[in-house]
């Protein structure tokens, strides 16, 4: 197969702690779906750890892994967010946020020491996380005449579609999700049903 229709993420929140020369690095990993969730989590952590010196983080969103960001939160440029993001990338994870909260211990770690500390903190929290594989799903809504109901239902079952919503009348409407790998085949078959309208969500 030339493309994958699955991606790796984490199942639930995880925490780890890394210490170096008196500094404490509290690492938190979260499964996330959007920017709003990320903002809320960061605000919450900043409230809980308001005496910490830095709240550095990185995230990656989307099955295509194209939406990502790294933030040093006052640490020297590229010493915190980038090493955290590097761990997300090397573990091929997405829909994940990792925040490392640092309590300064009085001894400067230097650039290489900081990179090492943030990299290890992120690696440690990934190690204790439960990594899961999720399918990339496409969502559709279709409208069709009641007389085609049996054909439609048979096809949706055959292609392992998950029905989200349905209403049956003279004109029927069904919203469903399907694995990316089966989506083209599904569209082709549905288009053969007379009078059926298909909308990609």
N, C-alpha and C positions, 0 to 999 in steps of 0.2 A: 504494500500500500504506500502511495507516495505522500500521503498526509496522515496526520494523527487526528483523531477526533476525541482525544482525552487529554487531560492536563493534571498535573500534580499540585496539591495544596495541602493545608493542614486541617485536621478535623476540628480541633478546639484550641482554646487558649493554652499557652504553656509558659513556664517561667524558669529562669536559670540565674545563677549568680557567679560572677568571676571577680577575683581580687588580685590586685597588683600594687605593691608598695603602699599599702594603706588605702588606696582608692577602691571603692566598691562599684561594680558595674552590674546593675540589675537588668536582665534581658527579658523582654516580654514579646511573645509571638501571638498574633491574632489572625484568624481567618477573616478576610474582609471582601466586600463585593463592590464598594464604591467610595468616592472621596468623602462623602458625608460621614460614613462610619469612621473613617480614618480621623477626621477632625474631632469627632466626639470622643474617640479613644484617647487621642493626644491631650485634649482638654481635661479629661478625667485623670489621666496620669500626672499631668502638671499640678492638678489640685492635690492629689494624694501624695506626691513627692515634691511639694513646693519648695523644700529646703535643698533639693539637689542642685548641683551646679549645671548640669547639661541634660537635655532630653533629646538624644540623637536618634535618628530613625531612617529607615528606608522601606519602600513598599513597591510591589509590582501587582498590576491588575490586568485582568482580561486573559482569555484563552490564547490570544495572539502574543501576549507578554510585552506589548508595545507601550503600555502606560506604566511608567516607573519614575521614582524620584528618590533622591538621597539628600539628607539634611544634617549638617554638622553641628547645628545649634551652638555656635560660639567656639567650638573646638577649632584648631588650625585646619585650614582648607584641605578637604579630602582625607582627613585622618579618621573620620567616624562614619558618616553616612555611606561613603563609597565602600569601605570594607564590609559593612553590614549588607549592602546591596550585592556585593561580590559573593557572599555566602548564599543569598537567595538565588542568584543566577547559577552558581556552581551546583546547587541542589535541584536546579530546574523547577523551582516553585513559582506559582503565581497566586493571585488573590490572597496575598499575605502581607501583613505589616509587622515589622520587627522594630521595637523601640528599646534602646539601651539607655537607662537612667544612670548617670554617674554622680557618685558622692566623692568629692575630691579628698584625698587622704593626706595632703600636705607635701607630697613629693612629686615633682614634675616627671613625667614619663618620657618626654621627648616625642618627636614625630613617629619614629618606628615603634616606640613603646605603645603609643596611642593606637596606631593602626593594628598592632598585634592584639591589644586589649579588646577593641571593638570587634575585630574579626573573630576572636575566640569566644566572645560573649554571644555573638550571633550564631556561631557554629554550635555552641553548647545548647542554646535554646532550641535550635533545629533538631539536635540529637534527641532531646527529650519530647519532641512533638510527635504526634501520630500523623504520618504522611499518608494521604489517601489519593486515589485516582478518581477523577470525576469526568463524566462524559460532557462533550460540547453539545448542547442542545439548541435546535432551531425551533422557533415558535411560529405557528401558522393559525389563521382563522379562515374557515371555509364556509361558504353559503351554497346551499343546493336545494333541489326540490325533494319533497318527502318520498317520492317514488324511487329515489336513488339511495335511500337510507341504508338498505342492506348491503349494497355494493360498497358504499363508503365505509361502513363499520367493519366489513370484512377486510378491506384494504388496510385500514388503520391498525387492526389487530395483527394482520399478517406482517406489517412493517414495525411492529412493537412500539406504536405511538402511545404517548401518555395523554389521555384526554384531561384538559384543564377545566373546560366549561362546555355545556351543550344545551341547546334548546330545540325542541322538535315541534314543528307546526307545518303548515303547508310549505313554508320556506324554513328550512332547518339551518342552524348555525352551530359549528363545533370549533372550539379552540383546542389546539393540541401541541405537544412538543415531540420532537423526534431527534434521534442521533444525527449529527452532521453527516456521517457516512451514508445514511439511508435517505437523506433529504432530497437529493436529485431524483432518485428513483420514485420517491413518493410524489413529488411534483408532477413528473411525467405521467404517472398512472392517474392521478386526480384530474389532470387536464383533459383526459379522455372521456370523463363523465360529462354528459351533456348539460349545459346550463350552470355548471359549477363555477363559482368564483373563489379565487384563492388569494389570500393576502398574507404577505410575510411580515411578521411583527419584529 
